[in-house]
Amino acid sequence: MQEKWSTIIKPKVGLLDMNLKEFWQYRDLLFLLVKRNFKTIYMQTILGPLWIIINPMLTTIVFTIIFGNIANIGTDGVPQFLFYMTGNLSWIYFSTCLIQTSNTFIANAHIFGKVYFPRLITPVAVVITNLGNLCIQALIFFGFLAYYTISGAVKPNIYILLVPVLLLIISLIGLGIGIIISSLTTKYRDLNVLVGFGMQLWMYATPVVYPISEIPERWAGLIMLNPISSVTEAMRFAFLGSGEFPLGYLIYSAVFAVVAIVLGLIMFSHIERTFMDTV
């Protein structure tokens, strides 16, 4: 009588050979990794999860003092603190997702070499962990938003319903580029150093501390080619009613996100077959 196996592990042969059913079967592991990520970040810290709120608050205060008061950069007529907080939360979520997923193979080599599970679960767990952090930060943001809305300083609009779509675009871009870099770092460790430096430059090429209206027209188009720029502007328009909703550039960002995630999955699928030989 032929034995029936509950699990059969087969080698991947295609460039994009993904078993989504298997990914669903390991959903409990995904939950455990999300829980582990959250605990690891704040383990042995005095304030613990409070850092989720403190980090964006302090950054926003610094932006308000330096860029709003000292540099006197305009904010399209909306309160400076709320203007910088909106862009800051979006950027923190994106940059954290990208930086942490870009270290997937190196950081989890000790696990990958011992037990089998869909490797893609680890970067996806990072994105979900950071999305949870963003939801906590959003509670504080909505408190300030409610205050300024009641006072008439800002006017949220119907586009606020598209915020989940905007977050999806950010998530896919961060995940896609992150796993591309993660795949490359198995051979080129220099990228680990360049990622942190590159993200700092990328932030200044994104309208986080300035609105697009403050950029000369000849440079504005170049800034909007940054796929995160249109999402940041759309977030501000939805929540604060400032600027405009750049639909054309948002479509470009969505296409960029799809290309990034597909290319990332192809590289991830290819590298995971042999990465233990090079890590």
N, C-alpha and C positions, 0 to 999 in steps of 0.2 A: 504493500500500500504506500503510495507516494505521500511524503510529508508535506503539510501546508505550513509555510512560514508566515509569521505575522508581519515581519519586516524584511524587505529585500533591499540591500544597498547595491546600487549599480553605478558604474563609472559614467560621468557626464561626457557626452560625445559632441553635443552641439554648442554653438557659441552662446546661445541663450537658452540652455536646457534647465528650466526651473520647474520644480514640482510644487505647485501651489497647494495641492492637497496635503503634501507632506508638511509644508509650512504651517498649515492650519492645525495639523496633528500636534505640532510642537508649540501651540499657543500658551500652554502652561509654563513652558520654559521661557517664552517671551515675557510673561508676567514676572517671573522670578528674576530675570535679568534687569527689567525695569526697576524692580524693588531693590536689587543689588546696587544698581547705578545710583539710585537716590541715597541709599545708606552710605555708600563709599565716599560720595562727594562731601558729606557733612559729618562723617565720623571723626571723633576727637576734636570737634570744634565747640567753642563755648556757646556761641549763639545758634549753632545748628541750622535748621531750615530757614531761620530768619534772614540768612544771607541771601536767600532767593529774592527777598524784598529790598534788603539794604543795598545790594549791588546796583540795581538800576536806579534806585533813588539817589544814591551818592553820585553816580555818573551823570544823572540828569541835572543835579544841582551844580556840578562842575561845569557842564555844558552851558547852563543858564548864566553862570557868572562870567565865564571866559568868552563864549561866543555871543551871548545875548547882551551883556553889559559892557565888557571891555572891548570886544571886537565890534559890537553894535551891529550885528548881522540881523537883518529883518526877518520876521516870522509871519509874513502875510497878514498882520493885524490880529493874530490870535495870541493868547497868553504864552509867554516864552516857556514857562515850565511845562505846560501841557504839550506844546509844539515839540520840544526836545524829548519828552517822555514817550510820545507816540513813535517817533523814529527810533528812539533808543531801544524800546522793547522789541520792535521788529528786528533790529540789527543784532541784538544780543541773542535772540532765538536762532537766527540764521547762522551767525558766526560760531556759536557754540555747537550747533549741529554739525557744521562742516569740520571744525577743528577736531571734535571728538570722533566722528566717523572716519576721519582721515588717518586715525591711529588704530583702526580695527584689527588688522593682521598682527601688528607688532604687540599691541596690548593684550591680545587674547591668544597668542601663540601657545601658551602653556595649556590652554583649554582645548584648542583645536587639535593639538597633537595627542590628546588622550581619549577623547570620546567623539562619536559622530553625532552631529545635528546640523540642520541647515545653517550654514555660516552667516547667511544674510540676516538671520535673526538678531545678531549682535548690533549692527549699525541701525536697524529698525528700532531696536530697544532704546538706543541713544536718542533717536528722534522723538519717540514717545515720552521718554523721561523729560526731555527739554520742553515738550509741549505741555506736560503737566506743570513744570515750573512756570511757563508762560501764563497758564491759567491762574495760578496763584498771584502772579504779578499783576494780571489784568484786574483782579479784584480791587487792588489799590488804585489802579488807573481809572477804573469806572467810578470810584469815589470822587476823584478830582474832576472827571468828566461831568458827573452829575452836578457838582457845585458850579462849574463854569457854564454849564448849559442853563441852569436855573437863573444864573446872573445875566444870561444873554450874551456872554462873551464868545461862545461857540455855538454852532448849529449842526448837530449830526443830521444825516439825511438817509434816504432809503438805501443808499449804496452800502450801508452798514451790514446789510444782509449778505453781501458778497465777501465779507471778511473771512469766513471759512475757506472760500475758494482761494483768496489771497494767501492764507496760511498754508494751503496745500501746495501752491506754487513755490513758496519759500522752502517748504519741507523737501520737495522733490529736487530743487536746485541744490540745497545743502547736502542732501543724501547722495545725489548723483555725483557731484564734484568731490564730495568726501570719499566715496568708495573708489573713485578714479585715482585720487591721490593715495589712498590706502593701498591700492593695487600696485602703484608705482614705487611706494616706499619699501616694498619687500626687497627691491634691488637697489634703490637710490635713497639712502637714509637722509641725504641732505635736504630732502623735501620737508622733513619734520621741522627743520629750522626755518625754512622759507615760508611755511604756512603761516606761522605767527606773525612774521614781518609783513607778508603779503596781505593778511587780513586787515592790518592797520592801514595800509595804503588803500585797500578796497573800500574801507569805511569812508575815507575822505573823497572817494569817487562816487559815493552814494549820498543822496540828500538827507542825511541824518541830522546834521547841524546847520543846514541851510535849506531854503526852499529853491525849487528850480527857477522861480521868478527872479532870484538874486544872481543867477548865472547869466553872463553875456550870451546873446542868441547864438553866436558862432560856436559856443562850447556846450550849450544846453542839449543839442542833439547827440553829442558824443557822450555826455553824462547819462542820457536816457538809453543808450545802448547797453549800459550796465543793467542786467536783467532784474536786479534788486531795486533799482531806482524807481521804476514804474510802480512796483508794489508798495514801496514806501510812500510815494505821492498819493496813491490810491487810498492807502490807510488813512492818511491825514485828511483827504477829501471826505471820506466816509464818516470819520469820527468828529472832525473839527469844522468841516465845510470850507476849508481853505484850499487854494490851488485849484486843480482840475482833475478829472478822472481820465487818465491817459489810456483809453480803450485800445488804441492801435498798438501802443508799446506793451500793454498788458498781454495782448495776443502774442506778441513777440516773446515776452517772458515765459508764457505758457509753453510755447513751442521749444524754447531754450530748455525749459525744465524737462520736457519729454525727451529731448535729445540727450540731455545730461544723464537722466536716469537710465535710458536704454544703453548708452555707451558705457555707463558705469557698471550696469549689470553684466554686459558682455565681458568687460575686463575682469570684473569680480569672479565671474564664472570660470574664466580661463585661468586666472592666477591661483584660485583656491585649490586647483589640482596639484600644483607643484610648489606652493609657497613654503611648505615645511622644509624643503631642500635649500631654500635661500635665506629664510629668516634667521 
